[in-house]
Amino acid sequence: NRHDICYGTAGADKHACDERLSVDMYNSARAVIPDTEWSTMESYVIMQANAYAFAVADPLIELLFASDAYHRAQTAGTCRLYSQAGDDLCF
């Protein structure tokens, strides 16, 4: 969710959002996986978090999907700012 929020925050840097993804995924998993299961699950969580972060930064994935998602979210985020300021440019 934080990754999507970051993408949709007007002016956010895509690469900074992508770099933060694995840390956020790790922390989110750590918050919900019980301590008794964490030692078994931690390596899986790390592997999955790194795989997602690698995927969104991969040049081909970025070209085909991630860049478009980022730009659409940036447009929506910018429109939210205009709307909050009372400007109807985007709507």
C-alpha positions as CSV (number, residue, x, y, z in Angstrom):
1,N,0.0,0.0,0.0
2,R,2.8,2.4,0.8
3,H,4.3,1.9,-2.6
4,D,1.0,2.8,-4.3
5,I,0.7,5.8,-2.0
6,C,4.2,6.9,-2.8
7,Y,3.5,6.6,-6.5
8,G,0.4,8.7,-6.1
9,T,2.1,11.5,-4.1
10,A,2.6,14.4,-6.5
11,G,6.3,14.9,-7.1
12,A,7.4,11.6,-5.5
13,D,10.5,10.1,-7.1
14,K,9.7,6.7,-8.7
15,H,13.0,5.2,-7.9
16,A,12.8,6.2,-4.3
17,C,9.4,4.6,-4.1
18,D,10.7,1.5,-5.7
19,E,13.7,1.3,-3.4
20,R,11.5,1.6,-0.3
21,L,9.2,-1.2,-1.4
22,S,11.2,-4.2,0.0
23,V,11.7,-2.5,3.4
24,D,8.0,-1.7,3.6
25,M,7.0,-5.3,2.6
26,Y,9.4,-6.7,5.2
27,N,8.1,-4.4,7.9
28,S,4.5,-5.1,7.0
29,A,5.1,-8.9,7.2
30,R,7.0,-8.6,10.5
31,A,4.0,-6.7,12.0
32,V,1.5,-9.5,11.3
33,I,3.6,-12.7,11.5
34,P,3.7,-14.0,15.1
35,D,7.1,-14.2,16.7
36,T,6.7,-18.0,17.0
37,E,6.6,-18.3,13.2
38,W,9.0,-15.5,12.3
39,S,12.2,-17.5,12.3
40,T,10.6,-19.9,9.8
41,M,9.1,-17.2,7.6
42,E,11.7,-14.5,7.6
43,S,13.9,-15.8,4.8
44,Y,10.8,-16.3,2.6
45,V,9.6,-12.7,3.4
46,I,13.0,-11.3,2.5
47,M,13.1,-13.3,-0.8
48,Q,9.6,-12.2,-1.8
49,A,10.2,-8.5,-0.8
50,N,13.4,-8.4,-2.8
51,A,11.8,-10.1,-5.8
52,Y,9.0,-7.5,-5.9
53,A,11.5,-4.6,-5.5
54,F,13.7,-6.1,-8.2
55,A,10.8,-6.6,-10.5
56,V,9.5,-3.0,-10.4
57,A,13.1,-1.7,-11.0
58,D,13.8,-4.2,-13.9
59,P,14.1,-2.1,-17.1
60,L,11.7,-4.4,-19.1
61,I,9.0,-4.4,-16.3
62,E,9.5,-0.7,-15.9
63,L,9.0,-0.1,-19.6
64,L,6.0,-2.3,-19.9
65,F,4.1,-1.7,-16.7
66,A,5.8,0.2,-13.8
67,S,6.5,3.5,-15.6
68,D,2.9,3.8,-16.9
69,A,1.5,3.0,-13.4
70,Y,3.8,5.6,-11.9
71,H,2.8,8.3,-14.4
72,R,-0.9,7.6,-14.0
73,A,-0.6,7.7,-10.2
74,Q,1.4,11.0,-10.5
75,T,-1.4,12.5,-12.6
76,A,-4.0,11.5,-10.1
77,G,-1.9,12.8,-7.2
78,T,-1.4,16.1,-9.0
79,C,-5.1,16.4,-9.7
80,R,-5.8,15.7,-6.0
81,L,-3.5,18.7,-5.1
82,Y,-5.3,20.9,-7.6
83,S,-8.7,19.8,-6.3
84,Q,-7.7,20.5,-2.7
85,A,-6.6,24.0,-3.8
86,G,-10.0,24.6,-5.3
87,D,-8.8,24.3,-8.9
88,D,-10.9,22.2,-11.3
89,L,-8.2,21.8,-14.0
90,C,-8.2,18.0,-13.8
91,F,-11.9,17.3,-13.5
